[in-house]
Amino acid sequence: MRIRQLLLLLCFFIFHPSAADNSLKHEDPLADLERVIQACQASLSDPNCDIKRLPPFLVESITALQESQRKLEQAGLGRGSGKLARNVTYFTDSITDESEDLITLSGGSSWLLNRDYFGLAFEDVLVILRDDNTAIIFVNGDSYRAKRVKGVAFSKPGTLATIVSSLGNGAMLETDDGIRLFFGSYEQYDTGWWLPPYEVLIDSAGLNMWHLDSMKKVWIESIE
């Protein structure tokens, strides 16, 4: 979640009457609000999801995400035809602070890595969640197993796949389960250089693909 959204969320919590009432009942109101958000992310019908405590923009975001997940589960499809490979949830962000094996992202979450991070701050990251508190973080051509220390991670659905063949100088890529991805001439400057097999992440709309080894994102023209 971007800094502006986080500030809006904090302001809503501080000044909204229902949030103020709840703050009297809990020693750590922000931690309690985080639990409410996590419950709503799991399901809006979760008994711990008090939707009245959330600002409208967050409710809309969670609703859209769950509707997208529902359609994926029903159809098993991305844009066009072809079944999705491995369904995951992910988010993109950037590093604002780093100290050995601990990094903090601009969205406010902090992650303990399985080894020291020697890169720079302000690097873009791609975070693929394994569950609520663990993830694989891809940054600058490297990957880390990570555990969430604090903060909320707002994720969205995507698909992990393996590219097994490339045709037409990267104009068409094929995944290991037979999905064919087509790219325009500009994107082929990247897709034409990548040699299969390699892992990619495709967003749920079938519009963007990340090459995990390089963290490059390319626009998908169509899927068959």
C-alpha positions in Angstrom: 0.0 0.0 0.0 1.4 3.4 -0.9 2.3 6.0 1.7 -0.6 8.2 0.7 -3.1 5.4 1.3 -1.4 4.5 4.6 -1.8 8.1 5.8 -5.5 8.1 4.7 -6.0 4.8 6.5 -4.4 6.1 9.7 -6.4 9.4 9.6 -9.6 7.4 9.1 -8.8 5.2 12.1 -7.9 8.2 14.3 -10.9 10.4 13.5 -13.7 7.9 12.6 -16.1 7.6 15.5 -16.4 3.9 15.4 -12.6 3.5 15.3 -12.4 5.9 18.3 -14.8 3.8 20.3 -12.9 0.6 19.5 -9.6 2.2 20.5 -10.8 2.5 24.1 -11.3 -1.3 24.2 -7.9 -2.4 23.0 -4.4 -1.7 24.3 -3.0 -1.7 20.7 -5.7 -0.3 18.4 -3.4 -0.4 15.3 -2.6 -4.0 15.8 -6.3 -4.7 16.3 -7.1 -2.8 13.0 -4.5 -4.9 11.2 -6.3 -8.1 12.4 -9.6 -6.7 11.1 -8.0 -5.9 7.7 -6.5 -9.4 7.5 -9.8 -10.9 8.3 -11.6 -8.9 5.6 -8.9 -9.8 3.1 -9.6 -13.5 3.9 -13.3 -13.0 3.5 -15.7 -10.1 3.9 -18.0 -12.6 5.7 -15.4 -13.5 8.2 -16.8 -12.8 11.7 -13.7 -10.8 12.6 -14.2 -8.5 9.6 -15.8 -5.3 10.9 -16.2 -3.6 7.6 -17.5 -0.4 9.2 -14.0 0.3 10.5 -12.5 0.4 7.1 -12.3 3.4 4.8 -14.3 3.2 1.5 -11.3 2.9 -0.8 -10.0 -0.1 1.1 -13.4 -1.8 1.1 -13.6 -1.3 -2.7 -10.1 -2.7 -3.1 -10.8 -5.8 -1.1 -14.2 -6.4 -2.8 -12.6 -6.2 -6.2 -9.8 -8.6 -5.2 -12.2 -11.2 -3.8 -14.5 -10.9 -6.9 -11.4 -11.5 -9.1 -10.4 -14.5 -7.0 -14.0 -15.9 -7.2 -14.0 -15.7 -11.0 -10.5 -17.4 -11.1 -11.7 -20.2 -8.9 -14.8 -20.7 -10.9 -13.3 -20.6 -14.4 -9.6 -21.2 -13.8 -8.9 -18.8 -16.6 -6.9 -15.6 -17.3 -7.7 -13.2 -20.1 -8.5 -15.3 -23.2 -8.3 -19.1 -23.0 -6.0 -21.4 -21.2 -5.9 -22.6 -17.6 -3.8 -20.8 -15.1 -0.8 -22.7 -13.7 0.0 -21.9 -10.1 -2.3 -19.4 -8.5 -0.5 -17.1 -6.0 -1.0 -13.7 -4.4 1.6 -11.0 -4.8 2.3 -7.3 -4.6 5.0 -4.9 -5.9 6.7 -2.3 -3.8 10.1 -0.7 -3.2 12.6 -0.8 -0.4 12.8 2.4 1.8 15.2 1.1 4.4 17.5 -1.9 4.8 19.7 -3.2 7.6 21.5 -6.4 7.0 18.7 -9.1 6.9 15.8 -6.7 7.6 14.1 -4.6 4.9 11.2 -2.1 5.1 9.0 -1.4 2.1 7.3 1.9 1.2 3.9 0.3 1.9 4.9 0.1 5.5 5.6 -3.7 5.9 9.0 -5.0 7.2 10.4 -8.3 6.3 13.2 -10.5 7.9 15.2 -12.2 5.1 16.8 -15.6 5.2 20.2 -13.9 4.5 21.7 -10.4 4.5 20.6 -8.0 1.8 23.6 -6.2 0.2 21.6 -4.1 -2.4 20.5 -0.5 -2.2 17.4 1.2 -0.8 14.7 2.3 -3.3 15.1 -0.9 -5.3 11.8 -2.3 -6.7 10.6 -5.6 -5.2 8.1 -8.3 -6.2 6.7 -10.1 -3.2 5.0 -13.5 -3.7 3.2 -14.6 -0.6 3.3 -18.1 0.7 0.9 -17.4 3.5 -0.1 -14.4 5.6 3.4 -14.0 7.1 5.9 -15.6 4.8 6.9 -14.8 1.2 9.5 -15.0 -1.5 10.9 -11.6 -2.3 12.5 -10.9 -5.7 14.8 -7.9 -6.0 17.4 -7.0 -8.6 17.8 -10.5 -10.0 17.9 -12.2 -6.6 15.4 -13.9 -4.4 15.0 -14.2 -0.6 12.8 -16.2 1.7 11.2 -13.7 4.1 9.0 -13.5 7.2 6.8 -10.5 7.8 7.8 -8.7 11.0 5.2 -5.9 11.0 2.8 -4.0 8.7 0.1 -5.0 6.4 0.6 -6.5 2.9 -2.1 -5.8 0.4 -1.8 -8.5 -2.2 -3.6 -9.4 -5.5 -3.9 -12.7 -7.4 -1.5 -13.8 -10.1 -0.1 -16.8 -11.8 3.4 -18.4 -11.6 4.3 -20.2 -14.8 7.4 -21.6 -16.6 8.2 -20.4 -20.1 9.4 -23.4 -22.1 9.7 -22.0 -25.7 10.1 -18.7 -27.5 9.2 -18.1 -31.2 9.6 -15.1 -33.5 12.3 -13.4 -31.5 10.1 -13.3 -28.4 6.9 -12.4 -30.2 5.3 -15.6 -28.8 6.2 -17.4 -25.5 4.7 -20.7 -24.5 4.3 -21.9 -20.9 4.7 -25.5 -19.7 0.9 -26.0 -19.6 0.4 -24.8 -23.2 -0.6 -21.1 -22.7 0.7 -18.9 -25.5 1.6 -15.3 -24.7 2.0 -12.7 -27.5 4.0 -9.5 -27.3 4.4 -6.4 -29.4 7.7 -5.3 -31.1 8.7 -3.0 -28.2 8.4 -5.8 -25.6 10.4 -8.1 -27.8 13.5 -6.2 -26.9 13.3 -8.0 -23.6 11.3 -11.2 -24.4 13.7 -11.9 -27.4 16.7 -12.0 -25.1 15.3 -14.3 -22.4 16.2 -17.9 -23.0 13.8 -20.6 -21.8 13.1 -22.2 -19.5 12.5 -19.5 -16.9 9.9 -18.5 -14.3 7.4 -15.7 -14.8 4.5 -14.1 -12.9 1.4 -13.1 -14.8 -1.2 -10.8 -13.3 -4.8 -12.0 -13.0 -5.9 -9.6 -15.8 -3.4 -11.2 -18.2 -2.0 -7.7 -19.0 1.5 -7.8 -17.4 4.2 -10.4 -17.0 7.3 -10.3 -14.7 10.5 -12.1 -15.6 11.5 -13.2 -12.1 15.3 -13.5 -12.8 15.6 -9.9 -13.9 12.5 -8.3 -12.3 11.6 -6.9 -15.8 7.9 -6.3 -16.4 6.5 -6.5 -20.0 3.1 -5.8 -21.4 1.1 -8.8 -22.8 -0.6 -8.1 -26.1 -2.8 -11.2 -26.0 -3.2 -14.7 -24.5 -4.3 -17.9 -26.2 
